[in-house]
Amino acid sequence: MLKINEIFYSIQGESTFAGFPFIFIRLTGCPLRCTWCDTTYAYNEGTDMDLPEIMDTIKKYPGHYVEITGGEPLQQKDTPQLAAALLDHGYDVFMETGGSHDISIIPENVHRIMDIKCPASGMTDKMDWKNLHRLGKNDEIKFVIAGHKDFNFAEEIVKKNKQLLNFPLLISPVWGRVELNKLSEWILGSEIPFRLQLQLHKIIWPGVERGV
């Protein structure tokens, strides 16, 4: 049994798969309280659903890609079972995680997009840093940037953990907090091969929080 905040079909706004149609399963609950969080409604709101109910719901959509997101998906103990069921049904499965839980419990073939919490989030001390050594071939790293201090932090993390260069390194600006031309200049001036990531869903549907 899982507590589901929402299930919807939309354009993927983030990751290296941005732009593709995705089925999103947003789970309820998160142990973190990032200062810039844009899904606070997922902290507590939700409906209990079992795996057959979830599978019946997503079958209504034509998409092949499914992303499990939150909140923090790994807050719920049955999330790995959900991911395994989706894989068994032939879906290409993705999971967004804030990095505070052990990601090794996620089935191997899931694409894990792990957020490394920068200082402005207020949650850096909640990171499980062992996760940097649990990453696999399908995984991506995301840094949410609220200013130059966060960008410098991201650079230092990669310099100290050279193995991260084997993964896509996504830089995502906090919406409305960073000028994109300045962020682009920081990326262009960096030795790290960061990839600028914009939240496409916020550009396509400005002001819409849910179901996108």
N, C-alpha and C positions, 0 to 999 in steps of 0.2 A: 504494500500500500504506500502511495506517495501523495503528498499534498501539492496540488498543481495550482499555480497562480493563473496561468493562461496557456492556451495552445492556439497558434495562429500560423498563417501562411503569408510570407512577405519576402521582400528582397533583402538578402544578406547585406548588412551595412558595414561589416567589419571583417577582418582577417584577409588572407590572400585569396579567399573565395568571395570577396565582396562583389556584389552585382548579380549573383546567382539566386534563383528562387529557392527558399528554404522553408521547411516546416520547423517552427520553434516550439519547444516545450519549456515553459518557464516554471521552475520549481519555487516553492515558497520557502523563505527562511534564509538568513545570512548572519554569521557571527560578527561580521565587520560592519563598520559605520563610516565608510569613506566620506570625506567632507563634500565631495562633488557627486555623490551617488545620484543617478537619474532614474532609479527603479525602487525607490523607497516603498512603493506600494506592494512590493514583493516580500517585504519583511515578514508580514503576518497573514496577508489575505490569501485564501486558497480553498480548494475543495479536494477532499480525499478521493483518490481514484486508484483502482487496481490496474495491473498491467493489461488485462484484456480490454478494459474500458479505454485506456490510453491508446492502445493499438487500433481499436475501432474508430476512435476520434481522428487519428492522423491519416487513416485510410481514406478519409473524405477528400484529402488533398493530393494533387498529382505529383508532388515533389519527390525527388530521390534523396535529397540531402536533408538531414534532420540535425538540429542543434539543440542540445540540452543546456539550458542557461538558468539564471536566477536573478536575484539572490545568489546564493552559493549552492550549486547542485550537490556538492559533497557533504553538505550539512545533513542530508537525509541518507540513512543507511542503505536504502534499497535502490539508490541511484545506479550503482554498478549493474544491478540486475536489469534495470530499464535499458541501459546501454547495450547489454548483452542481447536482450530481446530484440532490440532494433537491428542489431547486426545480423541476428539469425533470420530476420525478415527481409534481409537484403538491402537495408538502408546504408548509406554512407553517413557515419555518425560523427558529430562534432560535440565538444563540450567546452564551455567557458568556465574557468575556475579562477578564483582570486589568489590561489597559492598558499592558503592558510591550512589546507588539509593535504594529506599524503596522496599524491596523484597516482601512485603505483597501483591503487585499488581499481582504477579505471581499466577496462579491457584494452588489450594491446592495440587493437586495430582502430580505436577511436582517435580522431584528431583532437588533441588537447590544445586549447589556446589558453596559456597561463599568463595571468596578469601579475607582474612584479610591482608591488606597491611602492610608489615614490613618496618622498617626504610630505608633499602637500595633501596626500590622501589621509594622513594621520594614522595610517595602519601599517607602516613599514615594520614595526616590531611584532606584528602578528604573522609575518611570513614564515613558512616552513622552508628554510633555506636548503634543506636536503633535497627539495624538489628540483633544484638546478641540476642534480645528478641523476634524476629519475626520468628525464625527458627522453623521448623516443623519436624515431624517424618521421613520424607524422605530425610532430608538434610545432607550435609557434609560440613566441614570446611577445607579450604586449606591455608597453609602458604608457600609462596615462599621464600626460604632461600638463601641469598647470602653470609652469613658468620655467625660467632658465635654470633654477636650482634643481628642479626635477630632471631636466635634460642632462645636466652635469652628473647627477646621480646615476642615470641610466648608462651614461658612458663609462663611469667608474665600475659599475656592476659587470659590464661586458669585458672591460679590460682585466678585471680580477678573475673572471671566469671565462677563459678563452673558448671553452667548449660551446658556449652559447652562439659563437659565430657559425655553428653548423645549422642553426635554425633561423627562420625568418624573424627579424627583429622589428616589430611594429611600433611606431610612435603615433600615439593617438592624443590629440589635444583635447583638454577639457573644453566642452562646448561654450564658446563665448569668452573664454578666459585667456586665450593665447592668440596673438595675431599670426595668421597663417604664413605671411611673408617672412616674419621673423623666425618662426619655427623652421621654415624651409631653409633660411640662411644658416641656422644652427646645424641642420642636417648636412647641408652642402659643405660646411666647414669642419665636419667631423671625420675622423678616421674610421669610424664604425659604420658599416653598411646598413644604416637604419632605413626603413621604408615608411614614408608618410601614409597614415591611415586616417581618412575622414569617415565620420559616421554618416554613410549615404542615406540612411533612413531618416535622419534629421534634416537633410537637405530636401529629400523628396516629399516628406510629410512634416513640415515645420510646425512645431507646437503640439504635435500628437505624441503622447507618451505610450499608450498601450496599443497592442495589436499590430505594431510595425517593427 
